[in-house]
């Protein structure tokens, strides 16, 4: 029995891995109880979901250059296709890919000669730190970055230990390709790619640096070329990079993602689009010019902002960005407990950094490069809890080094005091963003048909949400479904008064009035108002076409429905309605084509199948002879 415990190198790694696997399974079980587990709700998440569905419908390129990099939507589309559009396989696969990445990172440390004790502490931290589970399971591009970073570091290690020059260059090319895959998943990863290139170049391994760069361009180049050819202008990996930079470099910047989607967000983008069109330049360039003017006019304020962001990145809390209000991150008990571990981990990471600098360990160089590059990138742009997924390998490596060299007998009280301080100070932080989270969960409840719960959540969200018009529109739809037409009208009017720019408020009012013949004139007026704001919305064109068909104007209705299809060729609702109009005007051959197109685009819809069968029976019946 004693020999079993002595041979910890045999039993400890699989035990840690089993515990890590079970913890991830427990996280999924806890997450499955929440409204948004199987519903893509919230900013970024909704956008990735829509792009994946567009890809599966044959639209590989969006109508305008996408604000997101292309690889993650493609990955999501493939998993949707294999998993029947369920989010469970997506979340499982993402957690599994990240789980495997940690195994390879531990093996990387073994190749580098890191001691067994430090490696096992590193593996234990990776297996037991649950806050990362939230981001790794979310429907966001950052969830795929850790495997690509691991591949980059693995290829770099293989190259460093290879004596044959050709093989070394080939492996550095592989590292560049992996960095390219990370870049077309999320361009911020170019920060660590740039750090590795500079390190190789400055240490006079210039051939390795150049082939690394070649591998990077081998992946990113075709993406940029194809997008540029498709859109007829130079188009990068993604649009809106200039806006992200401006978000962290302007007089009102707080360091985090202080500006959330809503009226101000839309107005700023509208103004910038107008400026770009007037000057004949890209919107990204306009945002960058605004940031430059801020730095030229207020250099001292900019320097203070950089110091503030430096502190925020190194603060022992998870920073808010994108679709991740803190209260949403910590809704599961497991992740809520894990929140209190980060201050302790960061304390040991500082200890580890000091120890590594003192002992000059060579195997820490790539962790310095990746952790430092992502740290610097967040200081330059905006800080984000999501980006810590790429910083985690460095953080946990330094923490493991700090724990293994820590004098527990003399200083063991310090980590306990830090843990105690976290238990006292962090709970209020975990409640930040409750109104925004309620809005996201309310949307999920609507999708799941839980109207009463959705109404409660959205009513709370409207009290302090960044986008009250959106919430009022959703409340209006809930009231309309429950036949409270006066309440729905009031909610839609509040939405239109609060933010007249989005066409949804006018469209919803028009759809409501279209149900009552006495209000058809008002419906027509609001449809026209909506069309002036968004003339290329397939949903709006479809709804207006439906209204025209119901008011006995089939020719005008067909025109609107065809316009909807020109905006989105996969809009099966428009095909079905065109088929109904064709039946009503006794054009069965046209109706058959329209119903067939609708059924092919949405084969699970029984109504489309019945419509197609009806027309086919008419075409093949005695009257058709």
C-alpha positions as a printed Julia matrix, in Angstrom:
625×3 Matrix{Float64}:
   0.0    0.0     0.0
   2.85   2.38    0.83
   4.42   1.82   -2.6
   1.15   2.78   -4.29
   1.13   6.17   -2.58
   4.83   6.66   -3.28
   4.3    6.18   -7.03
   2.17   9.31   -7.31
   3.43   9.79  -10.87
   1.28   6.8   -11.82
  -1.99   7.52  -10.03
  -2.1   11.29   -9.44
  -2.44  12.51  -13.09
  -5.41  10.23  -13.92
  -7.1   11.09  -10.61
  -6.77  14.82  -11.33
  -8.06  14.34  -14.87
 -11.03  12.29  -13.64
 -11.88  14.98  -11.09
 -11.62  17.67  -13.78
 -13.85  15.68  -16.11
 -16.47  15.16  -13.39
 -16.39  18.84  -12.45
 -17.11  19.81  -16.05
 -19.96  17.32  -16.17
 -21.33  18.82  -12.94
 -21.06  22.3   -14.44
 -23.09  21.21  -17.45
 -25.69  19.68  -15.13
 -25.99  22.93  -13.18
 -26.0   25.04  -16.34
 -28.73  22.86  -17.87
 -31.14  24.15  -15.19
 -30.82  27.73  -16.5
 -33.03  29.32  -19.15
 -30.22  30.17  -21.56
 -28.6   26.72  -21.62
 -30.23  25.61  -24.87
 -31.16  29.06  -26.24
 -28.61  31.36  -27.97
 -29.56  34.56  -26.14
 -27.52  37.72  -25.64
 -25.06  39.85  -27.66
 -22.36  38.01  -29.63
 -24.01  34.66  -28.82
 -27.05  35.55  -30.96
 -24.81  36.88  -33.73
 -22.68  33.73  -33.88
 -25.83  31.59  -33.89
 -27.37  33.57  -36.77
 -24.15  33.4   -38.82
 -23.91  29.63  -38.3
 -27.5   29.2   -39.48
 -26.83  31.43  -42.5
 -23.83  29.27  -43.42
 -25.97  26.14  -43.28
 -28.49  27.85  -45.58
 -25.75  28.45  -48.16
 -24.77  32.05  -47.36
 -21.08  31.6   -46.69
 -20.45  35.36  -46.77
 -22.78  37.73  -44.88
 -24.41  40.61  -46.76
 -21.87  43.08  -45.35
 -18.41  42.32  -43.89
 -18.89  40.6   -40.53
 -17.78  42.13  -37.23
 -16.68  38.65  -36.13
 -13.87  36.45  -37.43
 -15.09  33.59  -39.67
 -13.78  30.35  -38.17
 -15.99  30.07  -35.08
 -19.31  30.48  -36.98
 -18.12  27.77  -39.37
 -17.26  25.49  -36.44
 -20.66  26.21  -34.89
 -22.43  25.47  -38.18
 -20.71  22.08  -38.45
 -21.65  21.11  -34.89
 -25.21  22.33  -35.48
 -25.4   20.16  -38.59
 -24.13  17.1   -36.74
 -26.11  17.75  -33.55
 -29.51  18.76  -34.98
 -29.09  22.4   -33.88
 -28.81  21.51  -30.2
 -26.49  23.63  -28.05
 -25.62  20.7   -25.78
 -23.15  19.1   -28.25
 -21.56  22.53  -28.8
 -20.99  23.1   -25.1
 -19.73  19.52  -24.56
 -17.33  19.67  -27.52
 -15.92  23.06  -26.48
 -15.33  21.9   -22.91
 -13.75  18.7   -24.2
 -11.38  20.56  -26.56
 -10.24  22.81  -23.73
  -9.92  19.82  -21.38
  -7.61  18.12  -23.89
  -5.63  21.35  -24.31
  -4.75  21.32  -20.59
  -3.48  17.74  -20.92
  -1.19  18.74  -23.77
   0.03  21.77  -21.83
   1.0   19.54  -18.9
   2.86  17.26  -21.33
   4.55  20.35  -22.75
   5.82  21.24  -19.27
   7.13  17.68  -18.91
   9.06  18.0   -22.2
  10.53  21.28  -20.96
  11.85  19.58  -17.8
   9.43  21.15  -15.31
   9.37  19.26  -12.01
   6.63  16.75  -11.25
   5.33  18.74   -8.28
   4.93  21.94  -10.28
   3.31  20.05  -13.16
   0.76  18.4   -10.91
  -0.11  21.7    -9.22
  -0.54  23.21  -12.7
  -2.8   20.33  -13.75
  -4.78  20.55  -10.51
  -5.36  24.29  -11.02
  -6.47  23.66  -14.61
  -8.85  20.9   -13.54
 -10.32  22.57  -10.45
 -10.58  26.26  -11.46
 -14.22  26.41  -12.62
 -14.67  30.07  -13.65
 -13.05  29.22  -17.0
 -15.82  26.68  -17.64
 -18.31  29.49  -18.24
 -16.34  31.04  -21.12
 -15.22  27.68  -22.51
 -18.81  26.43  -22.72
 -20.32  29.69  -24.04
 -21.26  30.22  -27.69
 -18.37  32.64  -28.28
 -15.23  32.5   -30.41
 -12.89  32.77  -27.41
 -13.97  29.27  -26.36
 -11.79  27.8   -29.15
  -8.62  29.8   -28.53
  -6.96  27.68  -25.83
  -6.55  24.6   -28.11
  -4.98  26.77  -30.82
  -2.64  28.46  -28.34
  -1.64  25.04  -27.05
  -0.84  23.93  -30.61
   1.32  27.04  -31.15
   3.31  26.41  -27.95
   3.65  22.69  -28.73
   5.07  23.32  -32.21
   7.43  25.97  -30.81
   8.7   23.5   -28.19
   9.21  20.81  -30.85
  11.18  23.28  -32.93
  13.36  24.39  -30.01
  14.36  20.8   -29.22
  15.06  19.85  -32.85
  18.65  19.96  -34.17
  17.86  19.43  -37.85
  17.28  22.85  -39.43
  14.7   21.68  -42.01
  12.61  19.93  -39.37
  12.91  22.93  -37.06
  11.66  25.28  -39.78
   8.84  22.91  -40.66
   7.67  22.87  -37.04
   7.8   26.64  -36.78
   5.66  26.76  -39.92
   3.18  24.52  -38.1
   3.25  26.94  -35.16
   2.48  29.8   -37.56
  -0.46  27.89  -39.08
  -1.88  27.24  -35.6
  -1.46  30.95  -34.82
  -3.29  31.71  -38.08
  -6.21  29.5   -37.04
  -6.35  31.37  -33.75
  -6.3   34.7   -35.64
  -9.28  33.79  -37.85
 -11.08  32.7   -34.67
 -10.35  35.94  -32.8
  -7.83  38.52  -34.11
  -6.71  39.5   -30.59
  -4.67  36.3   -30.64
  -2.36  38.07  -33.11
  -0.89  39.63  -29.95
   0.83  36.42  -28.86
   1.67  35.54  -32.49
   3.43  38.89  -32.78
   5.25  38.3   -29.49
   6.56  34.92  -30.64
   7.68  36.35  -33.99
   9.55  39.21  -32.3
  11.15  36.84  -29.78
  12.46  34.58  -32.54
  13.58  37.51  -34.67
  15.38  39.34  -31.85
  17.11  36.17  -30.62
  18.58  35.82  -34.13
  16.45  32.79  -35.04
  15.33  34.81  -38.04
  14.63  31.93  -40.39
  12.33  30.46  -37.75
  10.65  33.85  -37.32
  10.07  34.19  -41.05
   8.64  30.69  -41.57
   6.42  31.27  -38.51
   5.14  34.41  -40.2
   4.72  32.49  -43.47
   2.59  29.87  -41.7
   0.48  32.64  -40.18
  -0.15  34.21  -43.59
  -0.74  30.78  -45.14
  -3.95  30.61  -43.08
  -4.99  34.26  -42.78
  -4.04  35.31  -46.32
  -6.65  33.24  -48.2
  -9.35  34.4   -45.76
  -8.52  38.07  -46.37
  -8.22  37.49  -50.14
 -11.55  35.67  -50.48
 -13.38  38.25  -48.4
 -11.81  41.14  -50.31
 -12.74  39.6   -53.68
 -16.3   38.92  -52.5
 -16.93  42.43  -51.2
 -14.93  44.21  -53.92
 -12.73  46.06  -51.43
  -9.91  45.3   -49.02
 -11.54  43.44  -46.11
  -9.68  42.17  -43.06
 -10.3   39.12  -40.92
 -13.17  40.98  -39.28
 -14.67  44.44  -39.23
 -15.07  46.72  -36.22
 -11.55  46.33  -34.87
 -11.27  50.12  -34.9
 -14.37  50.41  -32.73
 -12.93  47.98  -30.17
  -9.77  50.06  -30.04
 -11.77  53.29  -29.64
 -13.83  51.65  -26.89
 -10.68  51.54  -24.78
  -9.23  54.87  -25.93
 -11.66  57.75  -25.6
 -12.43  60.39  -22.94
 -15.28  58.31  -21.44
 -13.47  54.95  -21.42
 -13.45  53.08  -18.12
 -11.14  50.22  -19.13
 -13.93  47.69  -19.53
 -16.78  47.42  -22.0
 -18.63  50.39  -20.5
 -20.75  51.04  -23.62
 -23.41  48.37  -24.08
 -25.75  47.78  -27.06
 -28.55  50.33  -26.89
 -29.59  53.79  -28.15
 -26.2   55.44  -27.52
 -24.37  52.49  -29.09
 -26.54  52.7   -32.24
 -26.28  56.48  -32.48
 -22.48  56.4   -32.28
 -22.31  53.76  -35.01
 -24.78  55.69  -37.17
 -22.74  58.89  -36.85
 -19.52  57.04  -37.63
 -21.05  55.33  -40.69
 -22.14  58.76  -41.95
 -18.65  60.22  -41.4
 -17.03  57.27  -43.17
 -19.39  57.61  -46.15
 -18.76  61.36  -46.33
 -14.97  60.97  -46.27
 -14.93  57.84  -48.43
 -13.0   55.81  -45.85
 -13.74  52.76  -43.71
 -15.54  53.03  -40.38
 -12.55  51.36  -38.71
 -10.36  54.24  -39.88
 -12.84  56.77  -38.45
 -12.72  55.06  -35.04
  -8.92  54.96  -35.11
  -8.76  58.65  -36.02
 -11.04  59.46  -33.08
  -8.72  57.54  -30.75
  -5.69  59.34  -32.16
  -7.33  62.73  -31.58
  -8.05  61.7   -27.98
  -4.38  60.86  -27.42
  -3.12  64.03  -29.11
  -5.52  66.3   -27.2
  -5.34  64.52  -23.81
  -2.05  62.58  -23.51
  -2.01  62.71  -19.72
  -5.59  61.39  -19.53
  -4.59  58.61  -21.93
  -1.6   57.62  -19.8
  -3.76  57.53  -16.66
  -6.27  55.38  -18.55
  -3.49  52.93  -19.51
  -2.4   52.62  -15.88
  -6.01  52.06  -14.88
  -6.41  49.29  -17.46
  -3.14  47.72  -16.32
  -4.58  47.48  -12.81
  -7.91  46.17  -14.08
  -6.29  43.37  -16.08
  -4.35  42.26  -12.99
  -7.28  42.67  -10.6
  -8.52  39.51   -8.87
 -12.02  39.62  -10.4
 -13.44  38.5   -13.73
 -13.83  41.56  -15.93
 -17.08  42.26  -17.76
 -17.16  42.39  -21.55
 -19.47  41.45  -24.39
 -22.35  39.22  -23.39
 -21.04  38.43  -19.92
 -22.54  40.46  -17.06
 -21.05  39.18  -13.81
 -24.36  37.97  -12.39
 -24.81  35.72  -15.44
 -21.32  34.22  -15.11
 -21.89  33.28  -11.47
 -25.42  31.86  -11.71
 -24.15  28.28  -11.32
 -23.0   27.29   -7.79
 -19.77  25.71   -9.02
 -18.56  28.84  -10.81
 -19.73  31.01   -7.92
 -17.44  29.05   -5.58
 -14.6   29.29   -8.1
 -14.75  33.07   -8.08
 -13.04  33.13   -4.7
 -10.08  31.08   -5.95
  -8.8   33.72   -8.39
  -7.31  36.13   -5.79
  -5.36  33.24   -4.29
  -4.2   32.07   -7.71
  -3.04  35.57   -8.59
  -1.12  35.86   -5.32
   0.74  32.63   -6.08
   1.27  33.74   -9.69
   3.09  36.84   -8.4
   5.18  34.62   -6.12
   5.94  32.35   -9.08
   6.91  35.27  -11.31
   9.36  36.52   -8.69
  10.81  33.04   -8.25
  11.2   32.49  -12.02
  12.89  35.87  -12.51
  15.22  35.07   -9.62
  16.13  31.58  -10.86
  16.01  32.54  -14.59
  14.1   29.44  -15.66
  14.29  29.1   -19.45
  11.13  27.0   -19.77
   8.99  30.01  -18.81
   9.78  32.08  -21.9
   6.67  31.19  -23.94
   4.4   31.69  -20.93
   5.95  35.13  -20.47
   5.36  35.86  -24.15
   1.73  34.74  -24.3
   0.68  36.11  -20.91
   2.53  39.38  -21.45
   1.22  39.86  -24.99
  -2.42  39.38  -23.96
  -1.86  41.63  -20.95
  -0.48  44.37  -23.2
  -3.25  43.89  -25.77
  -5.9   44.5   -23.13
  -4.13  47.62  -21.9
  -4.1   48.92  -25.48
  -7.76  48.07  -26.22
 -10.36  47.02  -23.62
 -10.01  44.63  -20.72
 -12.1   41.48  -20.87
 -12.75  38.42  -18.74
 -13.0   36.41  -21.96
  -9.42  37.2   -22.95
  -8.23  35.62  -19.72
  -8.83  32.25  -21.39
  -5.64  32.93  -23.34
  -3.85  34.27  -20.26
  -4.81  31.27  -18.09
  -1.95  28.95  -19.16
   0.57  31.62  -18.12
  -1.35  32.49  -14.94
  -1.64  28.85  -13.85
   1.98  28.07  -14.75
   3.25  30.96  -12.64
   0.81  30.06   -9.84
   1.97  26.43   -9.87
   5.58  27.57   -9.69
   4.71  29.88   -6.8
   2.88  27.17   -4.86
   5.64  24.6    -5.33
   8.31  27.0    -3.98
   6.11  28.63   -1.32
   7.16  28.38    2.33
   3.89  27.11    3.76
   5.13  26.79    7.32
   6.27  30.4     7.53
   3.71  32.17    5.29
   0.77  29.77    5.11
  -1.56  32.28    6.75
  -1.26  34.75    3.83
  -3.28  32.76    1.23
  -5.93  32.06    3.89
  -6.25  35.77    4.61
  -6.54  36.51    0.86
  -9.25  33.86    0.54
 -11.08  35.36    3.51
 -10.86  38.86    2.05
 -12.27  37.53   -1.22
 -15.21  35.92    0.6
 -15.97  39.33    2.1
 -15.27  41.64   -0.88
 -16.33  39.7    -3.99
 -20.05  38.85   -3.4
 -21.26  42.42   -4.19
 -19.28  42.33   -7.44
 -21.01  39.1    -8.45
 -24.33  40.98   -8.6
 -23.16  43.5   -11.22
 -25.18  43.5   -14.44
 -28.37  42.03  -12.99
 -30.67  44.07  -15.28
 -28.75  43.12  -18.41
 -28.69  39.48  -17.33
 -32.45  39.59  -16.72
 -32.93  40.87  -20.27
 -30.86  37.99  -21.71
 -32.69  35.4   -19.62
 -36.03  37.01  -20.5
 -35.26  36.55  -24.2
 -34.4   32.92  -23.52
 -37.69  32.44  -21.65
 -39.6   33.83  -24.65
 -37.89  31.32  -26.95
 -38.83  28.5   -24.57
 -42.46  29.58  -24.37
 -42.31  30.55  -20.69
 -44.31  33.74  -21.02
 -44.99  34.41  -17.34
 -41.34  34.0   -16.35
 -40.23  36.06  -19.36
 -42.6   38.89  -18.42
 -41.25  38.97  -14.87
 -37.61  39.02  -16.02
 -38.15  41.62  -18.73
 -40.16  43.9   -16.42
 -37.19  43.91  -14.04
 -34.7   44.36  -16.91
 -36.52  47.45  -18.2
 -35.85  49.27  -14.9
 -32.1   49.54  -15.52
 -31.29  48.08  -18.93
 -28.98  49.71  -21.5
 -31.57  49.07  -24.22
 -35.07  49.75  -22.81
 -36.63  49.96  -26.3
 -35.63  46.36  -27.03
 -37.06  45.2   -23.71
 -40.3   47.16  -24.27
 -40.71  45.53  -27.69
 -40.33  42.09  -26.15
 -42.81  42.93  -23.4
 -45.2   44.17  -26.08
 -44.98  40.88  -27.96
 -45.7   38.95  -24.76
 -48.74  41.12  -24.06
 -49.93  40.73  -27.64
 -49.71  36.94  -27.38
 -51.87  37.07  -24.26
 -54.41  39.24  -26.17
 -53.69  42.34  -24.08
 -53.7   44.6   -27.13
 -53.87  47.88  -25.23
 -50.89  46.85  -23.09
 -48.97  45.75  -26.19
 -49.73  49.05  -27.95
 -48.49  51.01  -24.94
 -45.26  48.95  -24.75
 -44.54  49.4   -28.47
 -45.22  53.14  -28.25
 -42.85  53.4   -25.27
 -40.2   51.58  -27.3
 -40.65  53.93  -30.27
 -40.58  57.02  -28.04
 -37.49  55.82  -26.15
 -35.46  55.02  -29.27
 -37.01  55.82  -32.67
 -34.05  54.47  -34.68
 -34.71  50.69  -34.66
 -37.5   49.76  -37.06
 -38.8   46.98  -34.75
 -40.97  49.35  -32.69
 -42.73  50.73  -35.77
 -43.01  47.28  -37.34
 -44.53  45.82  -34.17
 -47.05  48.65  -33.98
 -47.9   48.12  -37.65
 -48.3   44.36  -37.16
 -50.58  45.01  -34.18
 -52.77  47.52  -36.04
 -52.9   45.22  -39.1
 -55.01  42.82  -37.04
 -57.88  45.34  -36.86
 -59.53  46.63  -40.07
 -60.32  49.97  -38.43
 -56.59  50.56  -37.8
 -55.25  49.6   -41.25
 -54.42  53.22  -42.1
 -52.27  53.45  -38.97
 -50.65  50.12  -39.87
 -49.74  51.45  -43.33
 -48.24  54.57  -41.8
 -46.04  52.64  -39.36
 -44.9   50.18  -42.04
 -43.73  53.14  -44.12
 -41.9   54.62  -41.12
 -40.16  51.31  -40.52
 -39.18  50.98  -44.2
 -37.53  54.42  -44.14
 -35.25  53.17  -41.33
 -34.52  49.65  -42.59
 -35.54  49.02  -46.19
 -33.6   45.77  -46.51
 -34.99  43.83  -43.55
 -36.48  40.54  -44.83
 -38.69  40.31  -41.73
 -40.11  43.79  -42.3
 -40.65  43.18  -46.02
 -42.37  39.87  -45.24
 -44.68  41.42  -42.65
 -45.58  44.28  -44.98
 -46.17  41.82  -47.82
 -48.45  39.77  -45.58
 -50.39  42.93  -44.7
 -50.78  43.83  -48.38
 -51.97  40.31  -49.2
 -54.54  40.4   -46.39
 -55.82  43.77  -47.64
 -56.42  42.39  -51.16
 -53.35  43.84  -52.89
 -51.68  40.66  -54.23
 -49.43  42.34  -56.83
 -47.94  44.75  -54.27
 -47.65  41.89  -51.77
 -45.68  39.78  -54.27
 -43.3   42.69  -54.84
 -42.59  43.0   -51.11
 -42.13  39.26  -50.65
 -39.72  39.09  -53.58
 -37.83  42.0   -52.02
 -37.61  39.98  -48.78
 -36.11  37.07  -50.74
 -33.62  39.39  -52.44
 -32.44  40.34  -48.94
 -32.38  36.74  -47.75
 -32.79  33.96  -50.31
 -33.38  31.41  -47.53
 -36.42  33.22  -46.1
 -38.86  30.32  -46.37
 -41.8   32.27  -44.91
 -41.74  34.54  -47.95
 -41.75  31.57  -50.34
 -44.73  30.06  -48.53
 -46.71  33.3   -48.66
 -45.88  33.71  -52.37
 -47.29  30.22  -52.87
 -50.51  31.14  -51.06
 -50.93  34.24  -53.25
 -50.31  32.13  -56.36
 -53.01  29.64  -55.26
 -55.46  32.46  -54.64
 -54.78  33.83  -58.13
 -55.04  30.32  -59.68
 -51.36  29.98  -60.7
 -50.78  26.45  -59.46
 -47.49  25.93  -61.3
 -46.01  29.02  -59.6
 -47.48  27.94  -56.26
 -45.9   24.5   -56.61
 -42.42  26.05  -57.12
 -42.85  28.38  -54.13
 -44.12  25.68  -51.75
 -41.35  23.33  -52.88
 -38.72  26.0   -52.14
 -40.25  26.64  -48.7
 -40.33  22.9   -47.91
 -36.72  22.43  -49.01
 -35.55  25.33  -46.84
 -37.51  24.14  -43.8
 -38.18  20.39  -44.28
 -39.45  19.97  -40.7
 -42.4   22.33  -41.26
 -45.56  20.2   -41.75
 -47.56  23.16  -43.1
 -45.22  23.57  -46.04
 -45.5   19.88  -46.87
 -49.31  20.01  -46.76
 -49.35  23.09  -49.02
 -47.06  21.37  -51.52
 -49.14  18.18  -51.5
 -52.33  20.18  -52.01
 -50.98  21.99  -55.07
 -49.5   18.81  -56.52
 -52.89  17.08  -56.14
 -54.55  19.95  -57.97
 -51.98  19.85  -60.76
 -52.36  16.08  -61.21
 -56.16  16.0   -60.76
 -58.85  15.83  -63.47
 -59.06  19.62  -63.74
 -55.42  19.76  -64.76
 -55.92  17.48  -67.77
